[in-house]
């Protein structure tokens, strides 16, 4: 399945993981579990999580931590596969 097809599919997904002030490490297990059950997981990065980093950097960090592909980031939301 292409990234474009995955992005289309992700468009209607609800956010199921929120990253807050505890950062990416706090949601690694939850994100990994969700990826086991679902093809795509939508993650929202709250302002407290971002600090001096960008959503893209945090999304890449989370994707690496769970062994997932980062499909896209839009605003403060990312989609992992």
PDB file with SEQRES, HELIX, SHEET and CRYST1 records, atoms N, CA, C and O in Angstrom:
SEQRES   1 A   81  UNK UNK UNK UNK UNK UNK UNK UNK UNK UNK UNK UNK UNK          
SEQRES   2 A   81  UNK UNK UNK UNK UNK UNK UNK UNK UNK UNK UNK UNK UNK          
SEQRES   3 A   81  UNK UNK UNK UNK UNK UNK UNK UNK UNK UNK UNK UNK UNK          
SEQRES   4 A   81  UNK UNK UNK UNK UNK UNK UNK UNK UNK UNK UNK UNK UNK          
SEQRES   5 A   81  UNK UNK UNK UNK UNK UNK UNK UNK UNK UNK UNK UNK UNK          
SEQRES   6 A   81  UNK UNK UNK UNK UNK UNK UNK UNK UNK UNK UNK UNK UNK          
SEQRES   7 A   81  UNK UNK UNK                                                  
HELIX    1 AA1 UNK A    3  UNK A   11  1                                   9    
HELIX    2 AA2 UNK A   24  UNK A   27  5                                   4    
HELIX    3 AA3 UNK A   28  UNK A   37  1                                  10    
HELIX    4 AA4 UNK A   47  UNK A   50  1                                   4    
HELIX    5 AA5 UNK A   55  UNK A   66  1                                  12    
SHEET    1 AA1 4 UNK A  15  UNK A  19  0                                        
SHEET    2 AA1 4 UNK A  41  UNK A  45  1                                        
SHEET    3 AA1 4 UNK A  77  UNK A  80 -1                                        
SHEET    4 AA1 4 UNK A  70  UNK A  74 -1                                        
CRYST1    1.000    1.000    1.000  90.00  90.00  90.00 P 1           1          
ATOM      1  N   UNK A   1       0.847  -1.187   0.000  1.00  0.00           N  
ATOM      2  CA  UNK A   1       0.000   0.000   0.000  1.00  0.00           C  
ATOM      3  C   UNK A   1       0.888   1.244   0.000  1.00  0.00           C  
ATOM      4  O   UNK A   1       1.834   1.327   0.783  1.00  0.00           O  
ATOM      5  N   UNK A   2       0.597   2.189  -0.852  1.00  0.00           N  
ATOM      6  CA  UNK A   2       1.445   3.376  -0.962  1.00  0.00           C  
ATOM      7  C   UNK A   2       1.190   4.349   0.195  1.00  0.00           C  
ATOM      8  O   UNK A   2       0.151   4.298   0.852  1.00  0.00           O  
ATOM      9  N   UNK A   3       2.162   5.233   0.424  1.00  0.00           N  
ATOM     10  CA  UNK A   3       1.992   6.262   1.443  1.00  0.00           C  
ATOM     11  C   UNK A   3       0.762   7.102   1.156  1.00  0.00           C  
ATOM     12  O   UNK A   3       0.044   7.502   2.073  1.00  0.00           O  
ATOM     13  N   UNK A   4       0.520   7.369  -0.128  1.00  0.00           N  
ATOM     14  CA  UNK A   4      -0.636   8.187  -0.488  1.00  0.00           C  
ATOM     15  C   UNK A   4      -1.938   7.499  -0.079  1.00  0.00           C  
ATOM     16  O   UNK A   4      -2.841   8.142   0.456  1.00  0.00           O  
ATOM     17  N   UNK A   5      -2.033   6.199  -0.330  1.00  0.00           N  
ATOM     18  CA  UNK A   5      -3.226   5.446   0.075  1.00  0.00           C  
ATOM     19  C   UNK A   5      -3.367   5.431   1.592  1.00  0.00           C  
ATOM     20  O   UNK A   5      -4.469   5.556   2.125  1.00  0.00           O  
ATOM     21  N   UNK A   6      -2.237   5.278   2.280  1.00  0.00           N  
ATOM     22  CA  UNK A   6      -2.267   5.280   3.744  1.00  0.00           C  
ATOM     23  C   UNK A   6      -2.695   6.642   4.284  1.00  0.00           C  
ATOM     24  O   UNK A   6      -3.448   6.722   5.255  1.00  0.00           O  
ATOM     25  N   UNK A   7      -2.213   7.711   3.652  1.00  0.00           N  
ATOM     26  CA  UNK A   7      -2.603   9.061   4.083  1.00  0.00           C  
ATOM     27  C   UNK A   7      -4.108   9.268   3.931  1.00  0.00           C  
ATOM     28  O   UNK A   7      -4.757   9.847   4.802  1.00  0.00           O  
ATOM     29  N   UNK A   8      -4.658   8.784   2.800  1.00  0.00           N  
ATOM     30  CA  UNK A   8      -6.104   8.898   2.589  1.00  0.00           C  
ATOM     31  C   UNK A   8      -6.863   8.157   3.679  1.00  0.00           C  
ATOM     32  O   UNK A   8      -7.837   8.665   4.235  1.00  0.00           O  
ATOM     33  N   UNK A   9      -6.404   6.963   3.970  1.00  0.00           N  
ATOM     34  CA  UNK A   9      -7.056   6.152   5.001  1.00  0.00           C  
ATOM     35  C   UNK A   9      -6.955   6.822   6.370  1.00  0.00           C  
ATOM     36  O   UNK A   9      -7.892   6.765   7.167  1.00  0.00           O  
ATOM     37  N   UNK A  10      -5.817   7.454   6.635  1.00  0.00           N  
ATOM     38  CA  UNK A  10      -5.578   8.085   7.933  1.00  0.00           C  
ATOM     39  C   UNK A  10      -6.436   9.325   8.134  1.00  0.00           C  
ATOM     40  O   UNK A  10      -6.698   9.726   9.268  1.00  0.00           O  
ATOM     41  N   UNK A  11      -6.868   9.925   7.046  1.00  0.00           N  
ATOM     42  CA  UNK A  11      -7.605  11.179   7.119  1.00  0.00           C  
ATOM     43  C   UNK A  11      -8.816  11.076   8.042  1.00  0.00           C  
ATOM     44  O   UNK A  11      -9.118  12.014   8.779  1.00  0.00           O  
ATOM     45  N   UNK A  12      -9.508   9.940   8.005  1.00  0.00           N  
ATOM     46  CA  UNK A  12     -10.725   9.780   8.799  1.00  0.00           C  
ATOM     47  C   UNK A  12     -10.486   9.156  10.174  1.00  0.00           C  
ATOM     48  O   UNK A  12     -11.425   8.958  10.945  1.00  0.00           O  
ATOM     49  N   UNK A  13      -9.237   8.852  10.471  1.00  0.00           N  
ATOM     50  CA  UNK A  13      -8.926   8.253  11.770  1.00  0.00           C  
ATOM     51  C   UNK A  13      -9.042   9.269  12.890  1.00  0.00           C  
ATOM     52  O   UNK A  13      -8.780  10.457  12.703  1.00  0.00           O  
ATOM     53  N   UNK A  14      -9.437   8.786  14.049  1.00  0.00           N  
ATOM     54  CA  UNK A  14      -9.404   9.619  15.250  1.00  0.00           C  
ATOM     55  C   UNK A  14      -8.026   9.495  15.888  1.00  0.00           C  
ATOM     56  O   UNK A  14      -7.346   8.480  15.736  1.00  0.00           O  
ATOM     57  N   UNK A  15      -7.625  10.543  16.605  1.00  0.00           N  
ATOM     58  CA  UNK A  15      -6.382  10.503  17.366  1.00  0.00           C  
ATOM     59  C   UNK A  15      -6.567   9.507  18.512  1.00  0.00           C  
ATOM     60  O   UNK A  15      -7.548   9.588  19.252  1.00  0.00           O  
ATOM     61  N   UNK A  16      -5.638   8.580  18.659  1.00  0.00           N  
ATOM     62  CA  UNK A  16      -5.747   7.601  19.742  1.00  0.00           C  
ATOM     63  C   UNK A  16      -4.563   7.649  20.707  1.00  0.00           C  
ATOM     64  O   UNK A  16      -4.579   6.981  21.741  1.00  0.00           O  
ATOM     65  N   UNK A  17      -3.533   8.437  20.374  1.00  0.00           N  
ATOM     66  CA  UNK A  17      -2.391   8.603  21.274  1.00  0.00           C  
ATOM     67  C   UNK A  17      -2.114  10.094  21.401  1.00  0.00           C  
ATOM     68  O   UNK A  17      -2.013  10.810  20.405  1.00  0.00           O  
ATOM     69  N   UNK A  18      -1.992  10.551  22.653  1.00  0.00           N  
ATOM     70  CA  UNK A  18      -1.658  11.947  22.900  1.00  0.00           C  
ATOM     71  C   UNK A  18      -0.323  11.998  23.619  1.00  0.00           C  
ATOM     72  O   UNK A  18      -0.125  11.314  24.623  1.00  0.00           O  
ATOM     73  N   UNK A  19       0.603  12.818  23.098  1.00  0.00           N  
ATOM     74  CA  UNK A  19       1.913  12.984  23.716  1.00  0.00           C  
ATOM     75  C   UNK A  19       1.905  14.314  24.451  1.00  0.00           C  
ATOM     76  O   UNK A  19       1.724  15.372  23.848  1.00  0.00           O  
ATOM     77  N   UNK A  20       2.105  14.244  25.775  1.00  0.00           N  
ATOM     78  CA  UNK A  20       2.087  15.452  26.603  1.00  0.00           C  
ATOM     79  C   UNK A  20       3.451  15.755  27.170  1.00  0.00           C  
ATOM     80  O   UNK A  20       4.477  15.445  26.566  1.00  0.00           O  
ATOM     81  N   UNK A  21       3.449  16.374  28.355  1.00  0.00           N  
ATOM     82  CA  UNK A  21       4.713  16.857  28.917  1.00  0.00           C  
ATOM     83  C   UNK A  21       5.671  15.742  29.312  1.00  0.00           C  
ATOM     84  O   UNK A  21       6.864  15.992  29.485  1.00  0.00           O  
ATOM     85  N   UNK A  22       5.172  14.510  29.458  1.00  0.00           N  
ATOM     86  CA  UNK A  22       6.077  13.398  29.780  1.00  0.00           C  
ATOM     87  C   UNK A  22       6.836  12.925  28.548  1.00  0.00           C  
ATOM     88  O   UNK A  22       7.774  12.135  28.657  1.00  0.00           O  
ATOM     89  N   UNK A  23       6.431  13.407  27.378  1.00  0.00           N  
ATOM     90  CA  UNK A  23       7.190  13.151  26.159  1.00  0.00           C  
ATOM     91  C   UNK A  23       6.906  11.806  25.508  1.00  0.00           C  
ATOM     92  O   UNK A  23       6.018  11.055  25.912  1.00  0.00           O  
ATOM     93  N   UNK A  24       7.699  11.542  24.488  1.00  0.00           N  
ATOM     94  CA  UNK A  24       7.544  10.366  23.638  1.00  0.00           C  
ATOM     95  C   UNK A  24       7.698   9.071  24.433  1.00  0.00           C  
ATOM     96  O   UNK A  24       6.953   8.116  24.213  1.00  0.00           O  
ATOM     97  N   UNK A  25       8.666   9.033  25.360  1.00  0.00           N  
ATOM     98  CA  UNK A  25       8.937   7.799  26.104  1.00  0.00           C  
ATOM     99  C   UNK A  25       7.695   7.277  26.821  1.00  0.00           C  
ATOM    100  O   UNK A  25       7.521   6.067  26.971  1.00  0.00           O  
ATOM    101  N   UNK A  26       6.838   8.189  27.262  1.00  0.00           N  
ATOM    102  CA  UNK A  26       5.657   7.811  28.041  1.00  0.00           C  
ATOM    103  C   UNK A  26       4.601   7.091  27.201  1.00  0.00           C  
ATOM    104  O   UNK A  26       3.720   6.434  27.756  1.00  0.00           O  
ATOM    105  N   UNK A  27       4.676   7.204  25.881  1.00  0.00           N  
ATOM    106  CA  UNK A  27       3.638   6.602  25.039  1.00  0.00           C  
ATOM    107  C   UNK A  27       4.163   5.495  24.113  1.00  0.00           C  
ATOM    108  O   UNK A  27       3.423   4.997  23.266  1.00  0.00           O  
ATOM    109  N   UNK A  28       5.421   5.115  24.269  1.00  0.00           N  
ATOM    110  CA  UNK A  28       6.011   4.107  23.384  1.00  0.00           C  
ATOM    111  C   UNK A  28       5.235   2.789  23.479  1.00  0.00           C  
ATOM    112  O   UNK A  28       4.854   2.217  22.458  1.00  0.00           O  
ATOM    113  N   UNK A  29       5.003   2.312  24.699  1.00  0.00           N  
ATOM    114  CA  UNK A  29       4.322   1.023  24.863  1.00  0.00           C  
ATOM    115  C   UNK A  29       2.906   1.075  24.300  1.00  0.00           C  
ATOM    116  O   UNK A  29       2.481   0.172  23.580  1.00  0.00           O  
ATOM    117  N   UNK A  30       2.184   2.137  24.634  1.00  0.00           N  
ATOM    118  CA  UNK A  30       0.806   2.278  24.155  1.00  0.00           C  
ATOM    119  C   UNK A  30       0.758   2.337  22.626  1.00  0.00           C  
ATOM    120  O   UNK A  30      -0.077   1.687  21.998  1.00  0.00           O  
ATOM    121  N   UNK A  31       1.650   3.111  22.045  1.00  0.00           N  
ATOM    122  CA  UNK A  31       1.688   3.240  20.581  1.00  0.00           C  
ATOM    123  C   UNK A  31       2.017   1.899  19.933  1.00  0.00           C  
ATOM    124  O   UNK A  31       1.416   1.519  18.928  1.00  0.00           O  
ATOM    125  N   UNK A  32       2.973   1.193  20.516  1.00  0.00           N  
ATOM    126  CA  UNK A  32       3.368  -0.109  19.992  1.00  0.00           C  
ATOM    127  C   UNK A  32       2.192  -1.084  20.044  1.00  0.00           C  
ATOM    128  O   UNK A  32       1.940  -1.814  19.085  1.00  0.00           O  
ATOM    129  N   UNK A  33       1.475  -1.091  21.167  1.00  0.00           N  
ATOM    130  CA  UNK A  33       0.302  -1.967  21.305  1.00  0.00           C  
ATOM    131  C   UNK A  33      -0.751  -1.639  20.254  1.00  0.00           C  
ATOM    132  O   UNK A  33      -1.331  -2.536  19.641  1.00  0.00           O  
ATOM    133  N   UNK A  34      -0.990  -0.357  20.053  1.00  0.00           N  
ATOM    134  CA  UNK A  34      -1.999   0.047  19.070  1.00  0.00           C  
ATOM    135  C   UNK A  34      -1.585  -0.342  17.653  1.00  0.00           C  
ATOM    136  O   UNK A  34      -2.428  -0.731  16.844  1.00  0.00           O  
ATOM    137  N   UNK A  35      -0.298  -0.238  17.352  1.00  0.00           N  
ATOM    138  CA  UNK A  35       0.180  -0.618  16.021  1.00  0.00           C  
ATOM    139  C   UNK A  35       0.066  -2.127  15.800  1.00  0.00           C  
ATOM    140  O   UNK A  35      -0.072  -2.584  14.665  1.00  0.00           O  
ATOM    141  N   UNK A  36       0.123  -2.892  16.886  1.00  0.00           N  
ATOM    142  CA  UNK A  36      -0.088  -4.338  16.766  1.00  0.00           C  
ATOM    143  C   UNK A  36      -1.516  -4.640  16.340  1.00  0.00           C  
ATOM    144  O   UNK A  36      -1.768  -5.601  15.614  1.00  0.00           O  
ATOM    145  N   UNK A  37      -2.456  -3.803  16.801  1.00  0.00           N  
ATOM    146  CA  UNK A  37      -3.885  -4.040  16.562  1.00  0.00           C  
ATOM    147  C   UNK A  37      -4.417  -3.322  15.331  1.00  0.00           C  
ATOM    148  O   UNK A  37      -5.414  -3.751  14.749  1.00  0.00           O  
ATOM    149  N   UNK A  38      -3.771  -2.245  14.928  1.00  0.00           N  
ATOM    150  CA  UNK A  38      -4.288  -1.428  13.828  1.00  0.00           C  
ATOM    151  C   UNK A  38      -3.172  -1.134  12.835  1.00  0.00           C  
ATOM    152  O   UNK A  38      -1.993  -1.108  13.188  1.00  0.00           O  
ATOM    153  N   UNK A  39      -3.562  -0.919  11.607  1.00  0.00           N  
ATOM    154  CA  UNK A  39      -2.578  -0.630  10.564  1.00  0.00           C  
ATOM    155  C   UNK A  39      -1.990   0.765  10.741  1.00  0.00           C  
ATOM    156  O   UNK A  39      -0.800   0.982  10.512  1.00  0.00           O  
ATOM    157  N   UNK A  40      -2.837   1.710  11.152  1.00  0.00           N  
ATOM    158  CA  UNK A  40      -2.417   3.102  11.299  1.00  0.00           C  
ATOM    159  C   UNK A  40      -2.781   3.624  12.690  1.00  0.00           C  
ATOM    160  O   UNK A  40      -3.814   3.267  13.256  1.00  0.00           O  
ATOM    161  N   UNK A  41      -1.910   4.473  13.220  1.00  0.00           N  
ATOM    162  CA  UNK A  41      -2.178   5.123  14.502  1.00  0.00           C  
ATOM    163  C   UNK A  41      -1.934   6.610  14.328  1.00  0.00           C  
ATOM    164  O   UNK A  41      -0.899   7.035  13.815  1.00  0.00           O  
ATOM    165  N   UNK A  42      -2.918   7.398  14.769  1.00  0.00           N  
ATOM    166  CA  UNK A  42      -2.790   8.852  14.689  1.00  0.00           C  
ATOM    167  C   UNK A  42      -2.393   9.383  16.068  1.00  0.00           C  
ATOM    168  O   UNK A  42      -3.020   9.062  17.078  1.00  0.00           O  
ATOM    169  N   UNK A  43      -1.350  10.192  16.086  1.00  0.00           N  
ATOM    170  CA  UNK A  43      -0.763  10.694  17.330  1.00  0.00           C  
ATOM    171  C   UNK A  43      -0.831  12.218  17.334  1.00  0.00           C  
ATOM    172  O   UNK A  43      -0.498  12.868  16.342  1.00  0.00           O  
ATOM    173  N   UNK A  44      -1.264  12.778  18.457  1.00  0.00           N  
ATOM    174  CA  UNK A  44      -1.320  14.244  18.605  1.00  0.00           C  
ATOM    175  C   UNK A  44      -0.240  14.661  19.592  1.00  0.00           C  
ATOM    176  O   UNK A  44      -0.135  14.098  20.681  1.00  0.00           O  
ATOM    177  N   UNK A  45       0.555  15.641  19.211  1.00  0.00           N  
ATOM    178  CA  UNK A  45       1.615  16.165  20.078  1.00  0.00           C  
ATOM    179  C   UNK A  45       1.149  17.477  20.688  1.00  0.00           C  
ATOM    180  O   UNK A  45       1.035  18.488  19.996  1.00  0.00           O  
ATOM    181  N   UNK A  46       0.882  17.456  21.989  1.00  0.00           N  
ATOM    182  CA  UNK A  46       0.413  18.647  22.685  1.00  0.00           C  
ATOM    183  C   UNK A  46       1.556  19.642  22.852  1.00  0.00           C  
ATOM    184  O   UNK A  46       2.728  19.275  22.770  1.00  0.00           O  
ATOM    185  N   UNK A  47       1.211  20.883  23.084  1.00  0.00           N  
ATOM    186  CA  UNK A  47       2.224  21.937  23.191  1.00  0.00           C  
ATOM    187  C   UNK A  47       3.269  21.596  24.246  1.00  0.00           C  
ATOM    188  O   UNK A  47       4.458  21.844  24.047  1.00  0.00           O  
ATOM    189  N   UNK A  48       2.833  21.030  25.364  1.00  0.00           N  
ATOM    190  CA  UNK A  48       3.761  20.688  26.453  1.00  0.00           C  
ATOM    191  C   UNK A  48       4.828  19.699  26.005  1.00  0.00           C  
ATOM    192  O   UNK A  48       5.943  19.709  26.526  1.00  0.00           O  
ATOM    193  N   UNK A  49       4.490  18.838  25.034  1.00  0.00           N  
ATOM    194  CA  UNK A  49       5.452  17.838  24.560  1.00  0.00           C  
ATOM    195  C   UNK A  49       6.478  18.465  23.637  1.00  0.00           C  
ATOM    196  O   UNK A  49       7.624  18.019  23.577  1.00  0.00           O  
ATOM    197  N   UNK A  50       6.072  19.495  22.922  1.00  0.00           N  
ATOM    198  CA  UNK A  50       6.931  20.019  21.860  1.00  0.00           C  
ATOM    199  C   UNK A  50       8.124  20.791  22.390  1.00  0.00           C  
ATOM    200  O   UNK A  50       9.230  20.640  21.870  1.00  0.00           O  
ATOM    201  N   UNK A  51       7.932  21.598  23.393  1.00  0.00           N  
ATOM    202  CA  UNK A  51       9.059  22.354  23.932  1.00  0.00           C  
ATOM    203  C   UNK A  51       9.795  23.048  22.802  1.00  0.00           C  
ATOM    204  O   UNK A  51       9.203  23.844  22.073  1.00  0.00           O  
ATOM    205  N   UNK A  52      11.093  22.754  22.648  1.00  0.00           N  
ATOM    206  CA  UNK A  52      11.879  23.392  21.596  1.00  0.00           C  
ATOM    207  C   UNK A  52      11.988  22.550  20.338  1.00  0.00           C  
ATOM    208  O   UNK A  52      12.757  22.884  19.437  1.00  0.00           O  
ATOM    209  N   UNK A  53      11.235  21.467  20.262  1.00  0.00           N  
ATOM    210  CA  UNK A  53      11.347  20.591  19.096  1.00  0.00           C  
ATOM    211  C   UNK A  53      10.108  20.725  18.213  1.00  0.00           C  
ATOM    212  O   UNK A  53       9.106  21.322  18.608  1.00  0.00           O  
ATOM    213  N   UNK A  54      10.196  20.167  17.035  1.00  0.00           N  
ATOM    214  CA  UNK A  54       9.068  20.221  16.109  1.00  0.00           C  
ATOM    215  C   UNK A  54       8.267  18.929  16.188  1.00  0.00           C  
ATOM    216  O   UNK A  54       8.755  17.913  16.684  1.00  0.00           O  
ATOM    217  N   UNK A  55       7.061  18.976  15.705  1.00  0.00           N  
ATOM    218  CA  UNK A  55       6.225  17.782  15.634  1.00  0.00           C  
ATOM    219  C   UNK A  55       6.921  16.710  14.808  1.00  0.00           C  
ATOM    220  O   UNK A  55       6.876  15.531  15.158  1.00  0.00           O  
ATOM    221  N   UNK A  56       7.569  17.113  13.708  1.00  0.00           N  
ATOM    222  CA  UNK A  56       8.250  16.153  12.843  1.00  0.00           C  
ATOM    223  C   UNK A  56       9.345  15.405  13.606  1.00  0.00           C  
ATOM    224  O   UNK A  56       9.473  14.186  13.494  1.00  0.00           O  
ATOM    225  N   UNK A  57      10.135  16.156  14.385  1.00  0.00           N  
ATOM    226  CA  UNK A  57      11.217  15.520  15.150  1.00  0.00           C  
ATOM    227  C   UNK A  57      10.667  14.530  16.163  1.00  0.00           C  
ATOM    228  O   UNK A  57      11.182  13.421  16.305  1.00  0.00           O  
ATOM    229  N   UNK A  58       9.613  14.942  16.867  1.00  0.00           N  
ATOM    230  CA  UNK A  58       9.014  14.060  17.864  1.00  0.00           C  
ATOM    231  C   UNK A  58       8.390  12.840  17.205  1.00  0.00           C  
ATOM    232  O   UNK A  58       8.509  11.726  17.717  1.00  0.00           O  
ATOM    233  N   UNK A  59       7.730  13.043  16.078  1.00  0.00           N  
ATOM    234  CA  UNK A  59       7.085  11.938  15.371  1.00  0.00           C  
ATOM    235  C   UNK A  59       8.126  10.933  14.888  1.00  0.00           C  
ATOM    236  O   UNK A  59       7.904   9.725  14.967  1.00  0.00           O  
ATOM    237  N   UNK A  60       9.259  11.423  14.388  1.00  0.00           N  
ATOM    238  CA  UNK A  60      10.328  10.532  13.942  1.00  0.00           C  
ATOM    239  C   UNK A  60      10.910   9.760  15.118  1.00  0.00           C  
ATOM    240  O   UNK A  60      11.220   8.574  15.008  1.00  0.00           O  
ATOM    241  N   UNK A  61      11.054  10.451  16.245  1.00  0.00           N  
ATOM    242  CA  UNK A  61      11.573   9.803  17.451  1.00  0.00           C  
ATOM    243  C   UNK A  61      10.631   8.679  17.895  1.00  0.00           C  
ATOM    244  O   UNK A  61      11.085   7.587  18.236  1.00  0.00           O  
ATOM    245  N   UNK A  62       9.326   8.947  17.890  1.00  0.00           N  
ATOM    246  CA  UNK A  62       8.347   7.939  18.293  1.00  0.00           C  
ATOM    247  C   UNK A  62       8.321   6.781  17.289  1.00  0.00           C  
ATOM    248  O   UNK A  62       8.276   5.615  17.683  1.00  0.00           O  
ATOM    249  N   UNK A  63       8.349   7.102  16.004  1.00  0.00           N  
ATOM    250  CA  UNK A  63       8.349   6.059  14.971  1.00  0.00           C  
ATOM    251  C   UNK A  63       9.560   5.147  15.144  1.00  0.00           C  
ATOM    252  O   UNK A  63       9.430   3.925  15.061  1.00  0.00           O  
ATOM    253  N   UNK A  64      10.735   5.728  15.385  1.00  0.00           N  
ATOM    254  CA  UNK A  64      11.949   4.931  15.598  1.00  0.00           C  
ATOM    255  C   UNK A  64      11.803   4.051  16.833  1.00  0.00           C  
ATOM    256  O   UNK A  64      12.206   2.887  16.825  1.00  0.00           O  
ATOM    257  N   UNK A  65      11.224   4.611  17.896  1.00  0.00           N  
ATOM    258  CA  UNK A  65      11.113   3.887  19.169  1.00  0.00           C  
ATOM    259  C   UNK A  65      10.197   2.665  19.054  1.00  0.00           C  
ATOM    260  O   UNK A  65      10.393   1.673  19.756  1.00  0.00           O  
ATOM    261  N   UNK A  66       9.206   2.738  18.175  1.00  0.00           N  
ATOM    262  CA  UNK A  66       8.260   1.616  18.052  1.00  0.00           C  
ATOM    263  C   UNK A  66       8.486   0.806  16.771  1.00  0.00           C  
ATOM    264  O   UNK A  66       7.752  -0.143  16.496  1.00  0.00           O  
ATOM    265  N   UNK A  67       9.489   1.180  15.999  1.00  0.00           N  
ATOM    266  CA  UNK A  67       9.790   0.454  14.772  1.00  0.00           C  
ATOM    267  C   UNK A  67       8.722   0.636  13.706  1.00  0.00           C  
ATOM    268  O   UNK A  67       8.416  -0.290  12.954  1.00  0.00           O  
ATOM    269  N   UNK A  68       8.159   1.838  13.647  1.00  0.00           N  
ATOM    270  CA  UNK A  68       7.082   2.125  12.692  1.00  0.00           C  
ATOM    271  C   UNK A  68       7.573   3.078  11.606  1.00  0.00           C  
ATOM    272  O   UNK A  68       8.635   3.688  11.723  1.00  0.00           O  
ATOM    273  N   UNK A  69       6.773   3.189  10.550  1.00  0.00           N  
ATOM    274  CA  UNK A  69       7.035   4.174   9.507  1.00  0.00           C  
ATOM    275  C   UNK A  69       6.210   5.411   9.799  1.00  0.00           C  
ATOM    276  O   UNK A  69       5.037   5.316  10.160  1.00  0.00           O  
ATOM    277  N   UNK A  70       6.829   6.576   9.641  1.00  0.00           N  
ATOM    278  CA  UNK A  70       6.100   7.837   9.760  1.00  0.00           C  
ATOM    279  C   UNK A  70       5.498   8.135   8.396  1.00  0.00           C  
ATOM    280  O   UNK A  70       6.225   8.387   7.435  1.00  0.00           O  
ATOM    281  N   UNK A  71       4.185   8.109   8.310  1.00  0.00           N  
ATOM    282  CA  UNK A  71       3.502   8.308   7.032  1.00  0.00           C  
ATOM    283  C   UNK A  71       3.365   9.794   6.722  1.00  0.00           C  
ATOM    284  O   UNK A  71       3.626  10.227   5.600  1.00  0.00           O  
ATOM    285  N   UNK A  72       2.955  10.573   7.721  1.00  0.00           N  
ATOM    286  CA  UNK A  72       2.871  12.015   7.507  1.00  0.00           C  
ATOM    287  C   UNK A  72       2.749  12.746   8.824  1.00  0.00           C  
ATOM    288  O   UNK A  72       2.361  12.166   9.839  1.00  0.00           O  
ATOM    289  N   UNK A  73       3.088  14.039   8.800  1.00  0.00           N  
ATOM    290  CA  UNK A  73       2.764  14.925   9.898  1.00  0.00           C  
ATOM    291  C   UNK A  73       1.973  16.077   9.295  1.00  0.00           C  
ATOM    292  O   UNK A  73       2.255  16.551   8.195  1.00  0.00           O  
ATOM    293  N   UNK A  74       0.989  16.501  10.046  1.00  0.00           N  
ATOM    294  CA  UNK A  74       0.186  17.645   9.614  1.00  0.00           C  
ATOM    295  C   UNK A  74      -0.171  18.422  10.860  1.00  0.00           C  
ATOM    296  O   UNK A  74      -0.841  17.898  11.750  1.00  0.00           O  
ATOM    297  N   UNK A  75       0.269  19.668  10.933  1.00  0.00           N  
ATOM    298  CA  UNK A  75       0.041  20.438  12.155  1.00  0.00           C  
ATOM    299  C   UNK A  75       0.760  19.758  13.297  1.00  0.00           C  
ATOM    300  O   UNK A  75       1.963  19.506  13.222  1.00  0.00           O  
ATOM    301  N   UNK A  76       0.019  19.457  14.366  1.00  0.00           N  
ATOM    302  CA  UNK A  76       0.602  18.811  15.539  1.00  0.00           C  
ATOM    303  C   UNK A  76       0.248  17.331  15.610  1.00  0.00           C  
ATOM    304  O   UNK A  76       0.326  16.716  16.673  1.00  0.00           O  
ATOM    305  N   UNK A  77      -0.141  16.766  14.472  1.00  0.00           N  
ATOM    306  CA  UNK A  77      -0.579  15.383  14.422  1.00  0.00           C  
ATOM    307  C   UNK A  77       0.313  14.598  13.462  1.00  0.00           C  
ATOM    308  O   UNK A  77       0.762  15.112  12.437  1.00  0.00           O  
ATOM    309  N   UNK A  78       0.557  13.336  13.824  1.00  0.00           N  
ATOM    310  CA  UNK A  78       1.355  12.452  12.981  1.00  0.00           C  
ATOM    311  C   UNK A  78       0.609  11.141  12.794  1.00  0.00           C  
ATOM    312  O   UNK A  78      -0.205  10.741  13.626  1.00  0.00           O  
ATOM    313  N   UNK A  79       0.908  10.487  11.686  1.00  0.00           N  
ATOM    314  CA  UNK A  79       0.337   9.166  11.412  1.00  0.00           C  
ATOM    315  C   UNK A  79       1.474   8.166  11.279  1.00  0.00           C  
ATOM    316  O   UNK A  79       2.402   8.352  10.491  1.00  0.00           O  
ATOM    317  N   UNK A  80       1.380   7.100  12.066  1.00  0.00           N  
ATOM    318  CA  UNK A  80       2.395   6.048  12.047  1.00  0.00           C  
ATOM    319  C   UNK A  80       1.795   4.777  11.455  1.00  0.00           C  
ATOM    320  O   UNK A  80       0.602   4.506  11.591  1.00  0.00           O  
ATOM    321  N   UNK A  81       2.662   4.004  10.792  1.00  0.00           N  
ATOM    322  CA  UNK A  81       2.230   2.737  10.173  1.00  0.00           C  
ATOM    323  C   UNK A  81       3.197   1.639  10.600  1.00  0.00           C  
ATOM    324  O   UNK A  81       3.036   0.485  10.203  1.00  0.00           O  
TER     325      UNK A  81                                                      
END                                                                             
